[in-house]
């Protein structure tokens, strides 16, 4: 074995330990960095071609890895826009130029435009709930910056509602001339329910919903605008019913007959069409009972706060208590997360070895869930890094001793000529 080869081998050993110390230094420096994934050094030997008569020393090379798939523990905060992921997946963020990145650093705050930006200046990306957007599973198409609206007032018209009730099976049949749909002063009905809904400008509209039995297992449901009722809130109304329909029940089970309508479309005055779900209505031998009566929409109201659930849906909570979904925050993953390329700001880029990104919603298709008011801490174990530092220091020293020995041998060779 040549002395120069010996010195090159020991020099590669020192260089390898320098690289390991570099990852240790990075890890220690980022021990408090949100979402940081520890770096580590892998060693591999390089064996040159050797003859049978002379040993030729090789060298050692290093490969820097990041434990990106390693789960960090949570640090809980008081900010609802601090987000942490429990399980697989990463946030999709973008820089000011719109270039997409992946990150686990979820310390987002609202900027002057209402957009959510993390500590490194990257914008959180999501899908607006307007228009029922669909996910592009293998790309970022359709994603936009998640924005928290600060509109002083916002009114949402009612478009969907539910009325679940039980009508009494032994109710008296009402004559056709006296049905609520006839809108006569002599109108009779079995039961009445009022439902509060909202028009396009947020104006409250009270709907009077009447039930009247017309035959065995057959009921008429009629809806009026209460504002058109006669003085005292009785019949006749100033205008006819908004909608009327016939509901039938199964005589054996008391549930809606398979051929019966299960919903009612009501044209709300100065508003939108309200689709009222009646599918859970029943006819049993007991009193008229309302189980559920609700409708979406809200009167003009200011945003009080926001909420983000585990499925990634961002809600605006108004002062009147109504909840409006405005964004869904997706997650992205790749087949080999540990082969992503780290970049400045705790973000990652896809590579040929990591595979292409796949996008989905939290809690679906193997993706983890979101936790609001929490941040994922760095995965660095300080005690382990200090241990590595001591080991690398010793190993560097031993390699330097080998190099020094080779240098001493060269001095001996040089002195032979003297």
Beta strands, then each sheet from edge to edge (+ up, - down):
strand 1: 39-46
strand 2: 59-66
strand 3: 74-76
strand 4: 83-86
strand 5: 90-94
strand 6: 100-103
strand 7: 109-110
strand 8: 116-117
strand 9: 123-128
strand 10: 144-145
strand 11: 154-156
strand 12: 160-168
strand 13: 191-198
strand 14: 204-215
strand 15: 218-225
strand 16: 243-248
strand 17: 263-267
strand 18: 273-277
strand 19: 282-284
strand 20: 289-295
strand 21: 298-301
strand 22: 303-308
strand 23: 313-318
strand 24: 323-328
strand 25: 330-333
strand 26: 341-343
strand 27: 347-349
strand 28: 358-361
strand 29: 369-372
strand 30: 374-376
sheet 1: 1+ 2-
sheet 2: 3+ 30-
sheet 3: 4+ 29-
sheet 4: 10+ 9- 5+ 6- 27+ 26-
sheet 5: 10+ 9- 5+ 25- 28+
sheet 6: 7+ 8-
sheet 7: 10+ 9- 24+ 23- 22+
sheet 8: 11+ 21-
sheet 9: 17+ 18- 12- 19-
sheet 10: 17+ 18- 12- 20+
sheet 11: 13+ 14- 15+ 16-
end
